[in-house]
Amino acid sequence: MSPKDNKSGIFHSWPFGRKNYLLFLIGVMTIVSGYVLMYLTADIVWAPVILIIGYCFIIPISIMIK
């Protein structure tokens, strides 16, 4: 088996693609920034909104998108 065939077999069997992992990383960074904003400021409006966007929109979209 050539190295080219081996690589395509590995990447073909992964359930998520590069776009999924990139969106998931953006979601995780959004969630982390929400927690940091909540810790550093007494802002009770924007930090939960950022967390809801990360948890309820970006992460599920990164899982469902093909």
N, C-alpha and C positions, 0 to 999 in steps of 0.2 A: 504494500500500500504506500503510495507516495505521500509526502507531507501535505501536499495540497488537498488530497482527498480526506486526510485526517482532520484538517482544520475545518473544512466545510461540514463534516459530520458532527463535530463538536458544536459549532455555532448553529447548525440547523436544529439541533435537539434542545436548545435553550428556549424556554417558554417566552421570555421577554427579549426585546431588542434594545438597541442603543437608545432609541427615543424613550422607551419606558424607563430605563435606568436614569436617564437625564431628567425626566419629569419627576421621578421619585426623589432624586437628589434635590431638585428645586423645592419639592414639597417638604423635605426634611429641613432644608435651610430656612424655609418660611416658618416652620414650627419652632425651630431654634431661635429665630429672630423674634418671634412672638413671646417666647419665654424670657429672653434677654430683655426685651422692652418692658415686660411685666415686672421683672426684677429691678431694673434700673430706675424706672419712673413709677409714679403712682397713677399712671394712666389706666383707668378702668374701662376705657372705651375701645381704643385701637388695638391693644394687645389681644383681647379675646376675639376681636374681628379677624385679626391676622391668624390666630390659631384655628378659628373655624374655617377660614379659607384653606389653610394647609391640610387640616384633617378631613374636611368634608368635600373638598373640591379637587385639590391638586393630587393628593395621594390616590383617591379612587379613580381619577381620570388616568393616572399613570398605570394603574393595574388593568383597567378596562380597554385602553386604546390598543389597537392592533398595529 
